[in-house]
Amino acid sequence: MFRHRRGALRMNAGAYGMQIGSYVREVKLYRAAGRKIEVLRGDQISFEYRHTSFAPDDMMLSVILELPSKPFKVILEGIRICNEKRRSASRSARKAPAAFSKTLLAPPRAA
């Protein structure tokens, strides 16, 4: 069981074409408005891009994820590809802020 901590479920976190909502089998939550605990199946919850059907005052107590079974080598290859994409994106993102900060922090020119 995965314990919800920082909004991954509420915001339907994802990357590289995958979203956590696709793997949710069951969510146990406290509905503050009705002051009761409910258990919802994954198909009872709307998962969209960075949004779910949870009310703002719903508190997730536990989540059961159902992950696909894959051979270990396939999982490692997927991790390698994601890490490569992440490193590549990180390298290209570092160029812009450095160039921007040089322009922004350059001493004023004498008139």
C-alpha positions in Angstrom: 0.0 0.0 0.0 1.2 3.5 -0.9 0.5 6.3 1.6 -0.4 9.6 0.0 1.8 12.4 1.3 2.3 15.4 -1.0 -0.3 15.7 -3.7 0.8 13.1 -6.2 -2.7 11.5 -6.2 -4.7 14.8 -5.9 -2.9 16.3 -8.8 -2.7 13.1 -10.8 1.1 13.3 -11.0 2.8 12.0 -14.1 5.7 12.2 -16.6 6.6 10.8 -20.0 3.0 9.9 -20.9 2.2 8.1 -17.6 -0.1 9.3 -14.8 -0.6 7.9 -11.3 -4.4 7.8 -11.9 -4.0 5.0 -14.4 -2.7 2.7 -11.6 -5.2 3.5 -8.8 -7.2 0.5 -7.8 -8.7 1.9 -4.5 -8.6 5.1 -2.4 -9.6 5.3 1.2 -10.4 8.9 2.1 -11.9 11.1 4.8 -14.7 13.4 3.4 -14.6 16.4 5.7 -17.9 17.8 4.4 -19.8 14.7 5.4 -17.4 13.7 8.3 -17.1 10.2 7.1 -14.6 7.7 5.7 -15.2 6.3 2.2 -13.5 3.8 0.0 -13.6 4.5 -3.8 -12.6 2.3 -6.6 -10.3 3.8 -9.2 -13.0 3.9 -11.8 -15.2 6.0 -9.5 -12.6 8.9 -9.6 -12.1 11.3 -12.4 -8.4 11.7 -13.3 -7.4 14.4 -15.7 -4.3 16.4 -16.4 -3.2 17.8 -13.0 -6.7 17.4 -11.7 -9.0 14.9 -10.0 -12.6 14.8 -8.8 -11.6 14.9 -5.1 -13.1 17.8 -3.1 -10.7 20.4 -1.7 -11.3 19.1 1.8 -11.0 15.4 1.1 -8.1 13.8 2.9 -6.6 10.7 1.3 -5.8 8.1 4.0 -4.5 5.3 1.8 -4.1 4.3 -1.8 -3.8 0.9 -3.4 -2.0 0.9 -6.7 -2.1 -1.9 -9.3 1.1 -1.9 -11.2 1.7 -4.0 -14.3 3.9 -7.1 -14.0 7.0 -6.8 -16.2 10.3 -8.6 -16.5 13.1 -7.0 -14.4 15.1 -6.2 -17.6 12.2 -4.3 -19.1 11.7 -2.3 -15.9 15.4 -1.4 -15.9 15.3 -0.3 -19.5 12.3 1.9 -18.8 14.2 3.5 -15.9 17.3 4.1 -18.1 15.2 5.8 -20.8 13.4 8.0 -18.3 16.7 9.0 -16.6 18.2 9.8 -20.0 15.3 12.0 -20.9 15.5 13.8 -17.5 19.3 14.4 -17.9 18.8 15.7 -21.4 16.1 18.1 -20.4 18.1 19.2 -17.4 21.1 20.1 -19.6 19.1 22.1 -22.0 17.3 23.9 -19.2 20.5 25.0 -17.5 21.6 27.1 -20.5 18.7 29.5 -20.4 18.9 30.6 -16.8 22.7 31.2 -17.0 22.4 33.4 -20.0 19.4 35.2 -18.5 21.2 35.8 -15.2 24.3 37.2 -16.9 22.2 39.8 -18.6 20.1 40.5 -15.6 23.0 40.7 -13.1 25.5 42.6 -15.4 26.7 45.9 -13.9 25.1 48.9 -15.5 27.0 50.5 -18.3 28.6 53.9 -17.8 26.8 56.7 -19.7 
